[in-house]
Amino acid sequence: MRVATILKGYPRLSETFIAQEIRGLERRGIAQRIVSLRHPTDPYEHDIHREIEAERYYLPEYLKDDLKRVSRARRKVEKLPGFAAAKTAFAKDFASDPTANRQRRFGQAAVLAAEMPEDIGWMHCHFLHTPASVVRYASLMTGIGWSFSAHAKDIWTTPPQELADKLASAAWGVTCTKANLEYLRSLTDDPEKIELVYHGLDFSRFPKEPRREPSDASCFTLITVGRAVEKKGFDDLLTALSRLPAEPRWRLVHIGGGALIASLKAQAERLGLSKRIEFRGPQPRAAVLAALDQADLFVLPSRVIANGDRDGLPNVILEAAAYALPIIATRVSAIPEFIEDGVTGRLVAQRDTEELATAITALMCDGDFRRHLGLAAFRRAHADFAATPGIDKVAAMLRYSLVGDQGDREASAASAR
């Protein structure tokens, strides 16, 4: 039996942690079918995406683009015993969220249920917002059980009642930070069904020993990695950089796509920084890691935005630590679960550009402290944030779910006969 692994979009450059888990599960004997609500939009794939053996299956991104497929699926699922329950759940959700997006998720669920291969024995989705909506409706239609991995935006931008309904429907779930775990457990009568699983890193893909500092002493290199979106706080970083002293010489490398790139370039021009900043755009993982290896300091000024969206514990922080890079980040969400201020990095207040500038300046001028922080982060990452234990746990839970769910269905079928 296979697991249907449902994502909003696949493959995505910013979700290497998901690809890492999918590949890790394959190596542990969990066969999967990758189900994506969207077609890929990134210009590259990471090497790990090409290692993954699971087939890719795409739902209609917009129902109007494949009406025949959607209509055929709807006619088929209307005959399923669970369709009435799925329609009731959808009606409740639509009453509080009367949008085309909500209708699209029900249509996608109908296609998923109608086209489900017979060897799919379980569904596991990444993210509790739209992917979980599709999976919940499809589970009600088909009777196939489901579980989830919850991350960041999906938790903090979904209304609490909707989260509670999904938690009640799912058999179990995992989430990647203590902050997420505490919040999700507060929304369910069965808090033990949700467990903490840090993403961690597959350290076989990283240096076994801490790297030495880059040899180019003529210009100090800062690096930041992430999509140019509001919650990353890159505009705060540019403001902080405008306050740095003239010496030592420095430059910033930014890697990532995103809607705010043009705005950030314009801000850099206004601040007189454009010659010091290299916007490299989205890059394959090998290029990202090579850039980390050549940098002197990693900075990520994450913040919580008005709709509640925020980072969890960005994997790029762990990747920087894997290269023994000193790290400056903000006291947001789960970042302090890895970075202890003054021990494994520096923490500053979100949106405080003056404190950020002061922290950057101090580390630029203190090579010994940089090395101390980088080595401590390297050791902490290896000691507590390897991917293996988490993937082992998810594999065991999926294996149990596949066997248990299949046994229940076989017993039910035998009873009916």
Secondary structure in CASP SS format (residue, H / E / C, confidence):
PFRMAT SS
TARGET T0000
AUTHOR 0000-0000-0000
METHOD secondary structure of the structure
MODEL  1
M C 1.00
R E 1.00
V E 1.00
A E 1.00
T E 1.00
I E 1.00
L E 1.00
K E 1.00
G E 1.00
Y C 1.00
P C 1.00
R C 1.00
L H 1.00
S H 1.00
E H 1.00
T H 1.00
F H 1.00
I H 1.00
A H 1.00
Q H 1.00
E H 1.00
I H 1.00
R H 1.00
G H 1.00
L H 1.00
E H 1.00
R H 1.00
R C 1.00
G C 1.00
I C 1.00
A C 1.00
Q E 1.00
R E 1.00
I E 1.00
V E 1.00
S E 1.00
L E 1.00
R E 1.00
H C 1.00
P C 1.00
T C 1.00
D C 1.00
P C 1.00
Y C 1.00
E C 1.00
H C 1.00
D H 1.00
I H 1.00
H H 1.00
R H 1.00
E H 1.00
I C 1.00
E C 1.00
A C 1.00
E E 1.00
R E 1.00
Y E 1.00
Y E 1.00
L C 1.00
P C 1.00
E C 1.00
Y C 1.00
L H 1.00
K H 1.00
D H 1.00
D H 1.00
L H 1.00
K H 1.00
R H 1.00
V H 1.00
S H 1.00
R H 1.00
A H 1.00
R H 1.00
R H 1.00
K H 1.00
V H 1.00
E C 1.00
K C 1.00
L C 1.00
P C 1.00
G C 1.00
F H 1.00
A H 1.00
A H 1.00
A H 1.00
K H 1.00
T H 1.00
A H 1.00
F H 1.00
A H 1.00
K H 1.00
D H 1.00
F H 1.00
A H 1.00
S H 1.00
D C 1.00
P C 1.00
T C 1.00
A H 1.00
N H 1.00
R H 1.00
Q H 1.00
R H 1.00
R H 1.00
F H 1.00
G H 1.00
Q H 1.00
A H 1.00
A H 1.00
V H 1.00
L H 1.00
A H 1.00
A H 1.00
E C 1.00
M C 1.00
P C 1.00
E C 1.00
D C 1.00
I E 1.00
G E 1.00
W E 1.00
M E 1.00
H E 1.00
C E 1.00
H E 1.00
F C 1.00
L C 1.00
H C 1.00
T H 1.00
P H 1.00
A H 1.00
S H 1.00
V H 1.00
V H 1.00
R H 1.00
Y H 1.00
A H 1.00
S H 1.00
L H 1.00
M H 1.00
T H 1.00
G C 1.00
I C 1.00
G C 1.00
W E 1.00
S E 1.00
F E 1.00
S E 1.00
A E 1.00
H C 1.00
A C 1.00
K H 1.00
D H 1.00
I H 1.00
W H 1.00
T C 1.00
T C 1.00
P C 1.00
P H 1.00
Q H 1.00
E H 1.00
L H 1.00
A H 1.00
D H 1.00
K H 1.00
L H 1.00
A H 1.00
S H 1.00
A C 1.00
A C 1.00
W E 1.00
G E 1.00
V E 1.00
T E 1.00
C C 1.00
T C 1.00
K H 1.00
A H 1.00
N H 1.00
L H 1.00
E H 1.00
Y H 1.00
L H 1.00
R H 1.00
S C 1.00
L C 1.00
T C 1.00
D C 1.00
D C 1.00
P H 1.00
E H 1.00
K H 1.00
I E 1.00
E E 1.00
L E 1.00
V C 1.00
Y C 1.00
H C 1.00
G C 1.00
L E 1.00
D C 1.00
F H 1.00
S H 1.00
R H 1.00
F C 1.00
P C 1.00
K C 1.00
E C 1.00
P C 1.00
R C 1.00
R C 1.00
E C 1.00
P C 1.00
S C 1.00
D C 1.00
A C 1.00
S C 1.00
C C 1.00
F E 1.00
T E 1.00
L E 1.00
I E 1.00
T E 1.00
V E 1.00
G C 1.00
R C 1.00
A C 1.00
V C 1.00
E H 1.00
K H 1.00
K H 1.00
G C 1.00
F H 1.00
D H 1.00
D H 1.00
L H 1.00
L H 1.00
T H 1.00
A H 1.00
L H 1.00
S C 1.00
R C 1.00
L C 1.00
P C 1.00
A C 1.00
E C 1.00
P C 1.00
R C 1.00
W E 1.00
R E 1.00
L E 1.00
V E 1.00
H E 1.00
I E 1.00
G C 1.00
G C 1.00
G C 1.00
A C 1.00
L C 1.00
I H 1.00
A H 1.00
S H 1.00
L H 1.00
K H 1.00
A H 1.00
Q H 1.00
A H 1.00
E H 1.00
R H 1.00
L C 1.00
G C 1.00
L C 1.00
S H 1.00
K H 1.00
R H 1.00
I E 1.00
E E 1.00
F E 1.00
R C 1.00
G C 1.00
P C 1.00
Q C 1.00
P C 1.00
R H 1.00
A H 1.00
A H 1.00
V H 1.00
L H 1.00
A H 1.00
A H 1.00
L H 1.00
D H 1.00
Q C 1.00
A C 1.00
D C 1.00
L E 1.00
F E 1.00
V E 1.00
L E 1.00
P C 1.00
S C 1.00
R C 1.00
V C 1.00
I C 1.00
A C 1.00
N C 1.00
G C 1.00
D C 1.00
R C 1.00
D C 1.00
G C 1.00
L C 1.00
P C 1.00
N H 1.00
V H 1.00
I H 1.00
L H 1.00
E H 1.00
A H 1.00
A H 1.00
A H 1.00
Y C 1.00
A C 1.00
L C 1.00
P C 1.00
I E 1.00
I E 1.00
A E 1.00
T E 1.00
R C 1.00
V C 1.00
S C 1.00
A C 1.00
I H 1.00
P H 1.00
E H 1.00
F C 1.00
I C 1.00
E C 1.00
D E 1.00
G C 1.00
V C 1.00
T C 1.00
G E 1.00
R E 1.00
L E 1.00
V E 1.00
A C 1.00
Q C 1.00
R C 1.00
D C 1.00
T H 1.00
E H 1.00
E H 1.00
L H 1.00
A H 1.00
T H 1.00
A H 1.00
I H 1.00
T H 1.00
A H 1.00
L H 1.00
M H 1.00
C C 1.00
D C 1.00
G H 1.00
D H 1.00
F H 1.00
R H 1.00
R H 1.00
H H 1.00
L H 1.00
G H 1.00
L H 1.00
A H 1.00
A H 1.00
F H 1.00
R H 1.00
R H 1.00
A H 1.00
H H 1.00
A H 1.00
D H 1.00
F C 1.00
A E 1.00
A H 1.00
T H 1.00
P H 1.00
G H 1.00
I H 1.00
D H 1.00
K H 1.00
V H 1.00
A H 1.00
A H 1.00
M H 1.00
L H 1.00
R H 1.00
Y H 1.00
S H 1.00
L H 1.00
V H 1.00
G H 1.00
D H 1.00
Q H 1.00
G H 1.00
D H 1.00
R H 1.00
E H 1.00
A H 1.00
S H 1.00
A H 1.00
A H 1.00
S H 1.00
A H 1.00
R C 1.00
END
